[in-house]
């Protein structure tokens, strides 16, 4: 979607406009709502934790979330910017970020955007990733899944 189409998108999908890091992180306060990015957002090297189980709609409008870090050790469960996604995320770029994850002896599903996806992810791009994913798993009964956009 082109940035010029923002007004057209807004006519068909009402939602909260997001233009700052704080507004993006506040998605956790209402994860079932609709959100529309109105510009590129740089996190300026900020470490972000997984936000929430997302079930709303996030329209990126071709904009990017950039320059963030995700660091986690001994994780289990779903892990990504969103723990899980059962909503819709589209037209978004994630770029220039660092992803450092260490998996312990537990089940883990890891993706940069979302750990587990049961919703719709459309036209999401990833650029410029620095990743370090390690696992010290010794228990073959537990599983580990990793995907760039969604772990599962």
MOWO-V256501 format. One record per pair of residues at least 6 apart in sequence whose ideal C-beta (glycine too) atoms are under 8 Angstrom apart, sorted by the first residue. I is the first residue (numbers start at 1). J is the second residue. D is the distance in whole Angstrom. If there is no record, write none. Layout:
i=I j=J d=D
i=I j=J d=D
//
This chain:
i=1 j=9 d=7
i=1 j=59 d=8
i=1 j=61 d=6
i=1 j=62 d=6
i=1 j=90 d=8
i=1 j=91 d=4
i=1 j=123 d=8
i=2 j=62 d=6
i=3 j=61 d=6
i=3 j=62 d=5
i=3 j=63 d=7
i=5 j=61 d=7
i=6 j=36 d=7
i=6 j=38 d=7
i=6 j=61 d=5
i=9 j=36 d=7
i=9 j=59 d=6
i=9 j=61 d=6
i=10 j=36 d=6
i=13 j=34 d=6
i=13 j=36 d=7
i=13 j=57 d=6
i=13 j=59 d=6
i=14 j=34 d=6
i=15 j=33 d=7
i=15 j=34 d=3
i=15 j=35 d=5
i=15 j=36 d=5
i=15 j=57 d=7
i=15 j=59 d=7
i=16 j=23 d=7
i=16 j=30 d=8
i=16 j=33 d=6
i=16 j=34 d=7
i=16 j=35 d=5
i=16 j=36 d=7
i=17 j=23 d=8
i=17 j=35 d=8
i=17 j=36 d=5
i=17 j=38 d=5
i=18 j=24 d=5
i=18 j=27 d=8
i=18 j=35 d=5
i=18 j=36 d=7
i=18 j=37 d=5
i=18 j=38 d=7
i=18 j=41 d=7
i=19 j=37 d=8
i=19 j=38 d=5
i=19 j=39 d=5
i=19 j=41 d=7
i=20 j=41 d=7
i=21 j=41 d=6
i=21 j=42 d=8
i=21 j=43 d=6
i=21 j=44 d=8
i=21 j=46 d=7
i=24 j=41 d=6
i=24 j=65 d=7
i=25 j=48 d=7
i=25 j=51 d=7
i=27 j=33 d=8
i=27 j=35 d=6
i=27 j=51 d=6
i=27 j=52 d=7
i=27 j=54 d=7
i=27 j=56 d=8
i=27 j=58 d=8
i=28 j=51 d=5
i=28 j=52 d=4
i=30 j=56 d=8
i=31 j=51 d=8
i=31 j=52 d=4
i=31 j=53 d=6
i=31 j=54 d=5
i=31 j=55 d=6
i=31 j=56 d=6
i=31 j=82 d=8
i=31 j=87 d=8
i=32 j=55 d=5
i=32 j=56 d=5
i=32 j=87 d=7
i=33 j=56 d=5
i=34 j=56 d=5
i=34 j=57 d=4
i=34 j=58 d=8
i=34 j=59 d=8
i=35 j=56 d=7
i=35 j=57 d=7
i=35 j=58 d=5
i=35 j=59 d=7
i=36 j=59 d=5
i=36 j=61 d=6
i=37 j=58 d=8
i=37 j=59 d=7
i=37 j=60 d=5
i=37 j=61 d=5
i=37 j=63 d=4
i=37 j=92 d=7
i=38 j=61 d=7
i=38 j=63 d=8
i=39 j=63 d=6
i=40 j=63 d=5
i=40 j=64 d=5
i=40 j=65 d=8
i=40 j=66 d=7
i=41 j=63 d=7
i=41 j=64 d=7
i=41 j=65 d=5
i=41 j=66 d=7
i=42 j=66 d=5
i=42 j=67 d=5
i=43 j=65 d=7
i=43 j=66 d=7
i=43 j=67 d=5
i=43 j=68 d=4
i=43 j=97 d=8
i=44 j=67 d=6
i=45 j=67 d=6
i=45 j=68 d=7
i=45 j=69 d=6
i=46 j=67 d=8
i=46 j=68 d=6
i=46 j=69 d=7
i=47 j=68 d=7
i=47 j=69 d=5
i=47 j=70 d=7
i=47 j=71 d=6
i=48 j=68 d=5
i=48 j=69 d=7
i=48 j=70 d=6
i=48 j=81 d=7
i=49 j=70 d=8
i=49 j=72 d=8
i=50 j=78 d=8
i=50 j=79 d=6
i=50 j=80 d=6
i=50 j=81 d=7
i=50 j=82 d=7
i=50 j=83 d=5
i=50 j=115 d=7
i=51 j=81 d=6
i=51 j=82 d=6
i=51 j=83 d=8
i=52 j=82 d=6
i=52 j=83 d=6
i=53 j=82 d=7
i=53 j=83 d=5
i=53 j=84 d=5
i=53 j=85 d=8
i=53 j=86 d=7
i=54 j=82 d=4
i=54 j=83 d=8
i=54 j=84 d=7
i=54 j=85 d=5
i=54 j=86 d=7
i=54 j=87 d=5
i=54 j=89 d=7
i=54 j=114 d=7
i=54 j=119 d=8
i=55 j=85 d=8
i=55 j=86 d=5
i=55 j=87 d=5
i=55 j=119 d=7
i=56 j=87 d=5
i=56 j=88 d=8
i=57 j=87 d=6
i=57 j=88 d=4
i=57 j=89 d=8
i=58 j=87 d=7
i=58 j=88 d=7
i=58 j=89 d=5
i=58 j=90 d=7
i=58 j=92 d=7
i=59 j=90 d=6
i=59 j=91 d=6
i=60 j=89 d=7
i=60 j=90 d=7
i=60 j=91 d=4
i=60 j=92 d=3
i=60 j=93 d=7
i=60 j=124 d=7
i=61 j=91 d=6
i=62 j=91 d=5
i=62 j=93 d=8
i=63 j=92 d=7
i=63 j=93 d=7
i=64 j=92 d=7
i=64 j=93 d=4
i=64 j=94 d=7
i=64 j=95 d=5
i=64 j=127 d=8
i=65 j=81 d=8
i=65 j=92 d=7
i=65 j=93 d=7
i=65 j=94 d=5
i=65 j=95 d=8
i=66 j=93 d=8
i=66 j=94 d=7
i=66 j=95 d=5
i=66 j=96 d=5
i=66 j=97 d=7
i=67 j=96 d=5
i=67 j=97 d=7
i=68 j=97 d=5
i=68 j=98 d=8
i=69 j=97 d=7
i=69 j=98 d=5
i=69 j=99 d=8
i=69 j=100 d=7
i=70 j=80 d=8
i=70 j=81 d=7
i=70 j=97 d=7
i=70 j=98 d=7
i=70 j=99 d=5
i=70 j=100 d=7
i=70 j=101 d=7
i=70 j=112 d=8
i=71 j=98 d=8
i=71 j=100 d=5
i=71 j=101 d=8
i=72 j=79 d=6
i=72 j=100 d=7
i=72 j=101 d=5
i=72 j=102 d=7
i=73 j=101 d=8
i=73 j=102 d=4
i=73 j=104 d=8
i=74 j=102 d=6
i=74 j=103 d=8
i=74 j=104 d=4
i=74 j=106 d=8
i=75 j=101 d=6
i=75 j=102 d=7
i=75 j=103 d=6
i=75 j=104 d=7
i=75 j=106 d=8
i=75 j=108 d=5
i=75 j=110 d=7
i=76 j=104 d=7
i=76 j=106 d=4
i=76 j=107 d=6
i=76 j=108 d=5
i=77 j=83 d=7
i=77 j=106 d=8
i=77 j=107 d=7
i=77 j=108 d=7
i=77 j=109 d=7
i=77 j=115 d=7
i=78 j=84 d=5
i=78 j=108 d=8
i=78 j=109 d=5
i=78 j=110 d=8
i=78 j=114 d=7
i=78 j=115 d=3
i=78 j=116 d=5
i=78 j=151 d=7
i=78 j=152 d=8
i=79 j=101 d=7
i=79 j=108 d=6
i=79 j=109 d=7
i=79 j=110 d=5
i=79 j=111 d=8
i=79 j=115 d=5
i=79 j=151 d=7
i=80 j=110 d=7
i=80 j=111 d=4
i=80 j=112 d=6
i=80 j=113 d=5
i=80 j=114 d=4
i=80 j=115 d=5
i=80 j=150 d=7
i=80 j=151 d=7
i=81 j=94 d=8
i=81 j=112 d=7
i=81 j=113 d=6
i=81 j=114 d=7
i=82 j=113 d=7
i=82 j=114 d=4
i=82 j=115 d=8
i=83 j=114 d=7
i=83 j=115 d=6
i=83 j=116 d=7
i=84 j=114 d=6
i=84 j=115 d=6
i=84 j=116 d=4
i=84 j=117 d=7
i=84 j=118 d=7
i=85 j=113 d=7
i=85 j=114 d=4
i=85 j=116 d=7
i=85 j=117 d=5
i=85 j=118 d=7
i=85 j=119 d=5
i=85 j=121 d=7
i=85 j=150 d=7
i=86 j=118 d=5
i=86 j=119 d=5
i=87 j=119 d=5
i=87 j=120 d=8
i=88 j=119 d=6
i=88 j=120 d=4
i=88 j=121 d=8
i=88 j=122 d=7
i=89 j=113 d=7
i=89 j=114 d=8
i=89 j=119 d=7
i=89 j=120 d=7
i=89 j=121 d=5
i=89 j=122 d=8
i=89 j=124 d=6
i=90 j=120 d=7
i=90 j=121 d=7
i=90 j=122 d=4
i=90 j=123 d=5
i=90 j=124 d=7
i=91 j=122 d=7
i=91 j=123 d=5
i=91 j=124 d=8
i=92 j=123 d=8
i=92 j=124 d=5
i=92 j=125 d=8
i=93 j=124 d=7
i=93 j=125 d=5
i=93 j=126 d=8
i=93 j=127 d=6
i=94 j=112 d=6
i=94 j=113 d=7
i=94 j=124 d=7
i=94 j=125 d=7
i=94 j=126 d=5
i=94 j=127 d=7
i=95 j=125 d=8
i=95 j=126 d=7
i=95 j=127 d=4
i=95 j=128 d=5
i=96 j=127 d=7
i=96 j=128 d=4
i=97 j=112 d=8
i=97 j=128 d=7
i=97 j=129 d=6
i=97 j=130 d=7
i=98 j=129 d=8
i=98 j=130 d=5
i=98 j=131 d=7
i=99 j=112 d=6
i=99 j=129 d=6
i=99 j=130 d=7
i=99 j=131 d=4
i=99 j=132 d=7
i=99 j=133 d=7
i=100 j=131 d=7
i=100 j=132 d=5
i=100 j=133 d=8
i=101 j=110 d=6
i=101 j=131 d=8
i=101 j=132 d=7
i=101 j=133 d=5
i=101 j=134 d=7
i=102 j=133 d=8
i=102 j=134 d=5
i=102 j=135 d=7
i=102 j=136 d=7
i=103 j=110 d=7
i=103 j=133 d=7
i=103 j=134 d=7
i=103 j=135 d=4
i=103 j=136 d=7
i=103 j=137 d=6
i=103 j=144 d=5
i=104 j=136 d=6
i=104 j=137 d=7
i=105 j=136 d=7
i=105 j=137 d=6
i=105 j=138 d=6
i=105 j=139 d=5
i=105 j=142 d=6
i=106 j=142 d=6
i=107 j=142 d=5
i=107 j=143 d=5
i=107 j=144 d=7
i=108 j=115 d=8
i=108 j=143 d=8
i=108 j=144 d=5
i=108 j=145 d=7
i=108 j=151 d=8
i=109 j=115 d=5
i=109 j=116 d=5
i=109 j=144 d=8
i=109 j=145 d=5
i=109 j=151 d=4
i=109 j=152 d=5
i=110 j=133 d=7
i=110 j=144 d=8
i=110 j=145 d=7
i=110 j=146 d=5
i=110 j=147 d=8
i=110 j=151 d=5
i=111 j=117 d=7
i=111 j=146 d=7
i=111 j=147 d=5
i=111 j=148 d=7
i=111 j=149 d=6
i=111 j=150 d=4
i=111 j=151 d=4
i=111 j=152 d=8
i=112 j=126 d=6
i=112 j=129 d=7
i=112 j=148 d=6
i=112 j=149 d=6
i=113 j=121 d=7
i=113 j=124 d=6
i=113 j=149 d=5
i=113 j=150 d=6
i=114 j=121 d=8
i=114 j=149 d=8
i=114 j=150 d=5
i=114 j=151 d=7
i=115 j=150 d=7
i=115 j=151 d=5
i=115 j=152 d=7
i=116 j=150 d=7
i=116 j=151 d=6
i=116 j=152 d=5
i=117 j=149 d=8
i=117 j=150 d=4
i=117 j=152 d=7
i=121 j=149 d=6
i=121 j=150 d=6
i=124 j=149 d=6
i=126 j=148 d=6
i=126 j=149 d=7
i=129 j=148 d=8
i=133 j=146 d=6
i=135 j=144 d=6
i=137 j=144 d=6
i=145 j=151 d=5
i=145 j=152 d=5
//
